Amino acid sequence: MLRARILVGLTALAVVVIAGVGISSAAKKSAERKAQKEQELKQQAQAEAEKEKKEKKQAAEKQEENSPEAAVTPEAEKEFTLADLDNPDGFDIRPTEHGIVLQNQQIDLNGLDTTGLDWGQGGDKDQWNRPAGCLQYQEKYGKNNAYFIKDDTEKKVIYLTIDEGYEYGCSPRILDTLKEKNVHAVFFVTKPFAEQNPDLVQRMIDEGHEVGNHSVTHPAAGLYSQTIEEQTNEVTGLHDYIKNQFGYDMHLFRYPAGKFNEQSLALLNNLNYKTVFWSFAYLDYDVENQPDPAESLQKMIDCLHPGALYLLHAESETNTQVLGDFIDQARAQGYEFKLFQ
């Protein structure tokens, strides 16, 4: 009898335990289903919110496209790309406060000609008054990113470039004239000039001119007289200084005294530079023997030609005096002044 009661008690206890386990399991599954449902509702709400946000954005964009203000994009707001570098129509609107970084295709320096050359435009002219020597050298060395002239007879364009070896009190007045005439130029500076005249360099940048690299020391024997490493230091030493002091990347180089060779041209290309020579220059740099202003002005006008690269030295009092008249007279003959980049 006692064993029967114990057996009945154990059976009842087992039923209670099993029932409890069943209830706990059911409660757990119910909680899981509830959490899953809440997650689904949350995801659905997020999806609906994203959809609503997207629809509002599309509606706003459509309204903006149809507005009169969006019909024409102001020229000054167009994004500048490197594809515009050789587009004269874009030169005067590109912001220059940070310069330009080029990525040139690299050239193998091995086997290139190391014969030194002294550049001068010569006296022979074609039917457009362009120096024949410029056209020959442009054809021969243009592949090295070198420019002796801009070969486009359809456009009467002048590119003004000014060399700055040292300051002689003329640069501020030259900048005043360029600002008055709304003309931009490339100023090729040496490192001593930049170190001694930071205010002038900053003014050039602020007023929309290009600052070009004229080497660190302006070696009289020519850049090519140095080793590849020394030439590189002449270029990068000034480049890095201008970058550090003014936050400006130079991309145009002018050889001291116009002395170069083919290997050196390729080196400048590999340093991500364009090399700019000239199609007009005259003896204007001797401060102790300045040429007559009237004769110099006439010479500058007589040599006008399409795609002209004019080289003037900023230490010249004569240039300072005649620059404004030269700009006016060139424009009167239908020429435009563009910024070479």
C-alpha positions as CSV (number, residue, x, y, z in Angstrom):
1,M,0.0,0.0,0.0
2,L,2.8,2.4,0.9
3,R,4.7,1.6,-2.4
4,A,1.5,2.3,-4.3
5,R,1.2,5.7,-2.7
6,I,4.8,6.6,-3.4
7,L,4.5,5.6,-7.0
8,V,1.4,7.7,-7.4
9,G,3.2,10.7,-5.8
10,L,6.2,10.3,-8.1
11,T,3.9,10.1,-11.1
12,A,2.1,13.3,-10.1
13,L,5.4,15.1,-9.5
14,A,6.7,14.0,-13.0
15,V,3.5,15.4,-14.5
16,V,4.0,18.7,-12.7
17,V,7.6,18.9,-13.9
18,I,6.8,18.1,-17.5
19,A,3.9,20.6,-17.5
20,G,6.3,23.2,-16.1
21,V,8.8,22.5,-18.8
22,G,6.2,22.7,-21.4
23,I,4.9,26.0,-20.1
24,S,8.5,27.4,-20.0
25,S,9.2,26.3,-23.5
26,A,6.0,27.7,-24.8
27,A,6.7,31.0,-23.0
28,K,10.2,31.2,-24.5
29,K,8.9,30.5,-28.0
30,S,6.2,33.2,-27.5
31,A,8.8,35.7,-26.4
32,E,11.0,34.9,-29.5
33,R,8.1,35.3,-31.8
34,K,7.2,38.6,-30.2
35,A,10.8,39.9,-30.5
36,Q,11.0,38.7,-34.2
37,K,7.7,40.5,-34.9
38,E,9.0,43.7,-33.3
39,Q,12.3,43.5,-35.4
40,E,10.2,43.1,-38.5
41,L,8.1,46.1,-37.7
42,K,11.2,48.1,-36.9
43,Q,12.8,47.2,-40.3
44,Q,9.6,47.9,-42.1
45,A,9.4,51.4,-40.5
46,Q,13.1,52.1,-41.4
47,A,12.4,51.0,-45.0
48,E,9.4,53.3,-45.2
49,A,11.4,56.2,-43.7
50,E,14.2,55.7,-46.3
51,K,11.7,55.5,-49.1
52,E,10.1,58.7,-48.0
53,K,13.4,60.4,-47.7
54,K,14.5,59.3,-51.2
55,E,11.2,60.5,-52.7
56,K,11.6,63.9,-51.1
57,K,15.1,64.2,-52.4
58,Q,14.1,63.2,-55.9
59,A,11.3,65.7,-55.8
60,A,13.6,68.5,-54.6
61,E,16.1,67.7,-57.4
62,K,13.4,67.7,-60.0
63,Q,12.2,71.1,-58.7
64,E,15.8,72.4,-58.8
65,E,16.3,71.2,-62.4
66,N,13.1,73.0,-63.5
67,S,14.0,76.3,-61.8
68,P,15.2,79.2,-63.9
69,E,18.3,79.6,-61.7
70,A,19.5,76.1,-62.7
71,A,19.1,76.6,-66.5
72,V,22.5,78.2,-66.8
73,T,25.6,77.2,-64.9
74,P,27.9,80.2,-64.2
75,E,31.2,79.8,-65.9
76,A,33.1,80.5,-62.7
77,E,31.4,77.5,-61.0
78,K,32.5,74.9,-63.7
79,E,35.0,72.4,-62.3
80,F,38.4,72.7,-63.8
81,T,40.2,69.5,-65.0
82,L,43.6,68.8,-66.5
83,A,41.9,68.4,-69.8
84,D,41.5,72.2,-69.9
85,L,45.3,72.8,-69.7
86,D,45.7,73.3,-73.4
87,N,42.4,75.1,-73.9
88,P,43.1,78.8,-74.2
89,D,39.4,79.6,-73.7
90,G,39.6,78.3,-70.2
91,F,42.8,80.0,-69.1
92,D,41.4,83.2,-67.6
93,I,38.7,81.6,-65.4
94,R,40.7,78.8,-63.7
95,P,41.4,79.5,-60.0
96,T,45.2,79.5,-59.5
97,E,45.5,79.9,-55.7
98,H,46.8,76.4,-55.2
99,G,48.6,75.8,-58.5
100,I,48.4,72.6,-60.6
101,V,49.8,69.1,-60.1
102,L,50.6,67.3,-63.4
103,Q,51.0,63.6,-63.9
104,N,53.2,63.3,-66.9
105,Q,54.0,60.1,-68.8
106,Q,57.6,59.2,-67.8
107,I,60.4,59.2,-70.4
108,D,63.5,57.0,-70.3
109,L,66.5,59.2,-69.9
110,N,69.0,56.6,-71.2
111,G,70.4,57.4,-74.6
112,L,69.0,60.9,-74.9
113,D,71.1,63.6,-76.4
114,T,73.2,65.6,-73.8
115,T,74.5,68.2,-76.2
116,G,74.0,71.6,-74.7
117,L,71.8,74.1,-76.6
118,D,71.3,77.9,-76.1
119,W,67.8,78.9,-77.1
120,G,67.0,82.0,-79.1
121,Q,64.1,82.5,-81.4
122,G,66.1,83.7,-84.3
123,G,65.2,86.2,-87.0
124,D,63.5,84.2,-89.8
125,K,59.7,84.5,-89.9
126,D,56.8,82.8,-91.6
127,Q,53.8,84.4,-93.2
128,W,52.2,84.9,-89.8
129,N,55.3,86.6,-88.4
130,R,56.2,83.6,-86.3
131,P,59.9,82.8,-85.7
132,A,60.8,79.7,-87.8
133,G,63.1,78.5,-85.1
134,C,60.3,78.2,-82.7
135,L,58.2,76.1,-85.0
136,Q,61.2,73.7,-85.7
137,Y,62.0,73.3,-82.0
138,Q,58.4,72.8,-81.1
139,E,58.1,70.0,-83.6
140,K,61.3,68.4,-82.4
141,Y,61.0,68.8,-78.6
142,G,57.3,69.2,-78.0
143,K,57.1,65.5,-77.1
144,N,59.1,66.3,-74.0
145,N,56.4,68.7,-72.8
146,A,58.4,71.7,-74.0
147,Y,56.8,74.9,-75.5
148,F,58.6,77.4,-77.7
149,I,55.4,78.7,-79.2
150,K,51.7,77.9,-79.2
151,D,51.1,76.6,-82.8
152,D,47.6,78.0,-83.6
153,T,47.4,80.6,-86.4
154,E,43.7,80.9,-86.1
155,K,43.8,82.7,-82.7
156,K,45.7,85.9,-82.1
157,V,46.7,85.1,-78.6
158,I,49.7,86.3,-76.6
159,Y,51.0,84.5,-73.5
160,L,52.9,86.9,-71.2
161,T,55.8,85.5,-69.1
162,I,58.0,87.4,-66.8
163,D,61.3,86.3,-65.3
164,E,62.2,87.2,-61.7
165,G,65.8,86.7,-60.8
166,Y,66.0,89.5,-58.3
167,E,63.9,92.4,-57.3
168,Y,64.8,95.9,-58.6
169,G,61.8,97.8,-57.5
170,C,59.8,97.2,-60.7
171,S,57.6,94.2,-59.8
172,P,55.0,96.0,-57.8
173,R,54.4,98.5,-60.6
174,I,54.3,95.7,-63.2
175,L,51.7,93.9,-61.0
176,D,49.7,97.2,-60.8
177,T,49.7,97.5,-64.6
178,L,48.6,93.9,-65.1
179,K,45.8,94.3,-62.6
180,E,44.7,97.6,-64.3
181,K,44.6,95.9,-67.7
182,N,43.1,92.7,-66.5
183,V,46.0,90.6,-67.8
184,H,47.5,87.5,-66.2
185,A,51.1,86.3,-66.6
186,V,53.5,83.6,-65.6
187,F,56.1,84.9,-63.2
188,F,59.2,82.6,-63.2
189,V,60.9,83.0,-59.8
190,T,64.2,81.8,-58.3
191,K,64.4,80.6,-54.7
192,P,66.4,83.7,-53.5
193,F,63.7,86.0,-55.0
194,A,60.9,84.0,-53.3
195,E,62.8,84.1,-50.0
196,Q,63.4,87.8,-50.2
197,N,60.1,88.8,-51.6
198,P,57.3,86.6,-50.0
199,D,54.8,89.4,-50.2
200,L,55.3,89.8,-54.0
201,V,55.0,86.0,-54.5
202,Q,51.8,85.9,-52.5
203,R,50.4,88.9,-54.4
204,M,51.1,87.1,-57.7
205,I,49.1,84.1,-56.5
206,D,46.3,86.2,-55.0
207,E,45.9,88.2,-58.2
208,G,45.5,85.1,-60.4
209,H,49.0,84.8,-61.9
210,E,50.9,81.6,-62.3
211,V,54.2,81.3,-60.3
212,G,56.7,79.3,-62.3
213,N,60.0,77.5,-61.4
214,H,63.2,79.3,-62.5
215,S,65.5,77.0,-60.4
216,V,67.1,77.4,-57.0
217,T,70.4,79.1,-58.0
218,H,69.9,80.0,-61.7
219,P,73.2,78.3,-62.8
220,A,75.0,80.4,-65.3
221,A,76.5,77.4,-67.1
222,G,73.0,76.0,-67.7
223,L,71.0,73.4,-65.8
224,Y,72.4,70.6,-68.1
225,S,75.9,71.3,-66.9
226,Q,75.0,69.6,-63.6
227,T,74.4,65.9,-62.8
228,I,70.9,64.5,-62.9
229,E,70.7,64.6,-59.1
230,E,71.9,68.2,-59.0
231,Q,69.4,69.2,-61.7
232,T,66.6,67.5,-59.8
233,N,67.6,69.4,-56.6
234,E,67.5,72.7,-58.5
235,V,63.9,72.0,-59.5
236,T,62.5,70.3,-56.4
237,G,64.3,72.5,-53.9
238,L,62.3,75.5,-55.2
239,H,59.2,73.5,-55.8
240,D,59.1,72.3,-52.2
241,Y,59.9,75.7,-50.8
242,I,57.0,77.3,-52.6
243,K,54.7,74.5,-51.7
244,N,55.6,74.7,-48.0
245,Q,55.5,78.5,-47.7
246,F,52.6,79.3,-50.0
247,G,50.6,76.1,-50.3
248,Y,51.1,76.3,-54.1
249,D,52.1,73.7,-56.6
250,M,54.2,74.9,-59.5
251,H,54.1,73.1,-62.8
252,L,55.8,75.4,-65.3
253,F,59.6,75.6,-65.6
254,R,61.9,78.0,-67.5
255,Y,65.6,77.2,-68.1
256,P,68.1,79.7,-66.7
257,A,69.5,81.6,-69.7
258,G,67.5,79.2,-72.0
259,K,70.3,76.6,-71.8
260,F,69.1,73.0,-72.1
261,N,69.5,69.6,-73.8
262,E,67.2,66.8,-74.7
263,Q,68.0,64.7,-71.6
264,S,67.3,67.7,-69.3
265,L,64.0,68.3,-71.0
266,A,62.9,64.7,-70.4
267,L,64.0,65.1,-66.8
268,L,61.8,68.1,-66.3
269,N,58.9,66.1,-67.8
270,N,59.6,63.3,-65.4
271,L,59.4,65.8,-62.5
272,N,55.9,66.6,-63.7
273,Y,56.6,70.0,-65.3
274,K,56.0,71.7,-68.6
275,T,59.0,73.6,-69.9
276,V,58.3,77.1,-71.3
277,F,60.7,78.9,-73.6
278,W,59.7,81.9,-75.6
279,S,59.1,83.2,-79.1
280,F,59.9,86.8,-78.3
281,A,62.7,88.3,-76.1
282,Y,65.1,91.1,-76.3
283,L,68.0,92.7,-74.3
284,D,66.0,94.1,-71.5
285,Y,67.7,92.7,-68.4
286,D,70.8,94.9,-68.1
287,V,69.7,97.4,-65.4
288,E,72.7,99.6,-66.1
289,N,72.0,99.8,-69.8
290,Q,68.3,99.9,-70.4
291,P,67.0,100.2,-74.0
292,D,65.0,103.2,-75.2
293,P,61.3,102.8,-74.2
294,A,59.9,104.0,-77.5
295,E,62.2,101.7,-79.6
296,S,61.5,98.8,-77.3
297,L,57.7,99.2,-77.5
298,Q,57.9,99.4,-81.3
299,K,60.0,96.2,-81.3
300,M,57.5,94.4,-79.2
301,I,54.7,95.4,-81.5
302,D,56.5,94.6,-84.7
303,C,57.1,91.0,-83.4
304,L,53.5,90.2,-82.7
305,H,52.4,86.8,-83.9
306,P,49.7,84.2,-83.1
307,G,50.6,81.9,-80.1
308,A,53.4,84.2,-79.0
309,L,55.3,83.5,-75.8
310,Y,56.6,86.9,-74.7
311,L,59.6,86.9,-72.3
312,L,60.1,90.1,-70.3
313,H,62.4,90.6,-67.3
314,A,60.9,92.3,-64.3
315,E,64.1,94.2,-63.3
316,S,63.7,96.3,-66.5
317,E,62.6,99.8,-66.0
318,T,61.9,100.0,-69.7
319,N,59.5,97.1,-69.5
320,T,57.8,98.7,-66.5
321,Q,57.2,101.9,-68.5
322,V,55.9,100.4,-71.7
323,L,54.0,97.4,-70.5
324,G,50.6,99.2,-70.4
325,D,51.0,100.7,-73.8
326,F,52.1,97.3,-75.3
327,I,49.0,95.7,-73.9
328,D,46.8,98.4,-75.3
329,Q,48.4,98.4,-78.8
330,A,48.4,94.7,-79.1
331,R,44.7,94.6,-78.2
332,A,44.1,97.3,-80.8
333,Q,45.5,94.9,-83.4
334,G,43.1,92.2,-82.3
335,Y,45.3,90.2,-79.9
336,E,44.1,88.7,-76.7
337,F,46.3,88.1,-73.6
338,K,45.8,84.6,-72.1
339,L,47.5,82.9,-69.1
340,F,49.8,80.1,-70.2
341,Q,49.2,77.0,-68.1
